Amino acid sequence: MIHYIVGPQKFHEVTTANLERMMRRFNELQYWVATELCLCPELARRAQLLRKFIKLAAHLKEQKNLNSFFAVMFGVSNTAVSRLAKTWERLPHKIRKLHAALERMLDPSWNHRVYRLAVAKLSPPIIPFVPLLLKDMTFIHEGNRTLAENLINFEKMHMMAKTVRVLQRCRGQAHAPLSPLRNRSPHRPEDARAVRISTCSEQSLSVRSPVSTWAYLQHLKAIDSQKELLRLSRDLEP
């Protein structure tokens, strides 16, 4: 993460490919959520899908996968989705109440105070909200000189180290077991059909095996144009 913030011009021999991939996946996931909702033409099924995404976010929070939790919640909170009033009205009161509770974690006021306090109370292992960690490190790096009067600014180094230690605390000593899906091939020819099935399709609930689910996740179809998402949203609910 330090190499990612400082820049490749300083560390030519270091790669940050995995971190960059994680950031791309974060963006892809939030746009995928909005895409699936905006491509679901039936009101009842769209409301059911929205309910599933909210419950998914709750499950991710419970599992302490806060990075994916934020991605799903950002997708649900996308303007193209939040404007679908008829869809939201179809949600049970219990689910709307759950969404309101989860949304409080997204509050950016006081430098994401709600999120930071919540993370401080969790026991590791935790997958933290990575974009916020990168934001913290960028602020420290760009807001403080590395050298002061030709001397190393150790105060800056301590601040950077403190942020890195957040990651170390999140990791803890526990290691989650590998998913059994990782032992399966995601590129089987028979899974090609599953890749094209929309999440809101009835078929998606009945025909997907673990292998086809893995293949689907490797080929998420996400519209990353906000303008296009809003157009689709207006077509669904003018």
N, C-alpha and C positions, 0 to 999 in steps of 0.2 A: 504493500500500500504506500509506503514511503517512496519507493521508486516511481510508482504511478503518479504521485503528487509532484515530486521534484522534476520528473520528466526524463525521457529517454536520452536527451542530450547530455545528461550528467552521468548516466549509467548505460553505456552502449552494450555491455555484455549481459544485462539483466532483462528478462522478459516478464511482462505483466499480462500475458495472454489469458490466463485463467481468470484473473480479476476482470479484464475487459469482457470476457465471455459471460461472466456472472452479471455484469452491468447490462449487457445486451439482453440477457435472458429476463432480467427484471423489467426492462421496458417492453419486451415482447409479451410477457405475461400480463401486464396491465392492459395493453392494447388488445390482447386476445380476449380478455374478459369483456371489454366494451364491444369488440367485434361480434362475438357470439350473441350478445344481447341485441345488437342492432341488426343482425341478420336473421333473427327469429321472428317470422311474420305473424304468428298467432299470439294474441294477447294472453290467453290462459297459459300457454306453454312458455311464453316469455316471462310471465310472473313466476312460474314454477322454476325456471332457470335462474332468475334473479335470486329467488329464495335459496337455491342450491349454492350459489356463489357466496351469499352471506354466511351460510352455514359452513362453507369451506373456509372462509376467512376466520370464523370462530375456531374451527378445528386447527388451523395453522397457528393461531395464537396460543391455543392450548398446548400444542406440540413445541412451542417456543421457536417456531420458524418465523421470526418477525420480518425477515426480508421478503418472503413470499406473502406473508400477511399484508404488508403494506402494498405490494404489487396488486393483489386481488382487490383490496379496498380502494386503491387509486382507480382501478378499472371500473368498479361499481360507482365511484364518485365522479367519474368522467361526465362532463357536461352533457354529452350525447345520451347518457344513461339517466342521469339525475332529472332530466327534463321530461322523462316518460311518465307523466303523472298517472295515467290510467294503469300502467303496469305496477307502480308503487302502491296504488290504492288496492290492488288485488292481494297484496301481501297480508298475511295474518298479523294481528296486533303484536303477537309475541315476537315475530320475526322483525318487525319494524323497531320494536323496543331493543332487540338484540343488536340491530344495525346501529342504532343511536349510541348504544354503549360502546361498540367497537370503534365507531367514528371518533370518539373522544381521544383515542390513541393517536389520531392523525393531527390533532391540534398543534399548529406550529408556534403558537404564542409562547413567550418566555423561553425561546430557544428549545422548543419541543420538551417542555418541562414534564408534561404528563407521561410521555414515552420514556424519558430518562428515569423518572422515579419508578415506573413500572419495571424497567429492565434491572434497576438496582435491587429489586426485591426478588428477582428470579434466580434460581440456582442453575448452574451450568449442567449440561451443554446448552448453548443458545446460539441461534443464527441471528445476529443482530441486523438492524436496518443499515445496510452497507452504504447507501448514498449519503446518509447523515454522517457516518464516520469519515467519509471522504470529504464532505463539506467542512467538518471540524478541522481536519488536517490541512485542507487548502487555506482556511482562514488563518491557522497558526503559521503556515509557511509564508503566505503572502503578506501577512500583517506584522511580521517580525523579521528583522535582519539576521542573516546567518552569522555575519561578522560585524563586530562593533569595535571600531578603532583597531582593526587588524587582530582582534581577539575573538575566539569562538563565543557566540552567544549561547551559553549553556542553559539559560532560562528557556530559550526556544526549544532546545534539545529535550529538556525535561517535559515541556508541554507535549511535544510529539510522542515522547516515550509514554506519557500518561495515557494518551489516546490509544496507542498500540496495546497497552496493558488491558484496555477494555476488551480487546479481542482475545487476549490470553485468558481473561476471566471468563469470557463467554464460552471458550473452548473447554475449560476445566480439564478433568482427567478422564471423563467418560468418552467413549467412542461408540457412535451408533452403528449397529450392524448394517452391512450392505443389503440393499434391497434385493430380493430374489430376482427381480426383473433385470438386474444388471448382468445376470448370467444367461440371459436370453438374447438372441439375435434380433435387433430392431429392424432389420432390413429384409425380412422374409417376403417373397412375392405375394403370398396369400394375404398379407396385411395391407396391401395397397388400397383395398376397398375401404378399410377402416379409416385410413387417413383422410378420406373425402367425406366421411359422415359428420354432419354437424352435431354439436353438443346437444342442441335442442331437438334432435331427431329422436323419434321413438326407437329407431333401430340402435341408436347409440347406447341404450340401456340394456339391450338384450343380446347383441351379437358380439360385443367386444370381449375378447379373452384378455388375460394379462399381457400377452405378447402384442395383440393389436392395440391395446391401450398404450403400451410403450411406444409403438410405432407412431401412433397419433401424436403423442407428446413430443416426438422428435420432429414433427412436421406441422407445428401449430400455424394456422392461417390467421395472421393478425393484420388488420388495416391500421397503419400508423399515421394516417392522414386525419387530423381532427376535422378538417373541412368535409371529408368524405363521410366520416362517422356522423357528423351533424346532419348531413343530407339524408343518410339512411334513417336516422332517428326521426326526422321530420316526415319522411315517407310513412313511417309506422304510426306516428301520432302528430298530426299537424299542429 
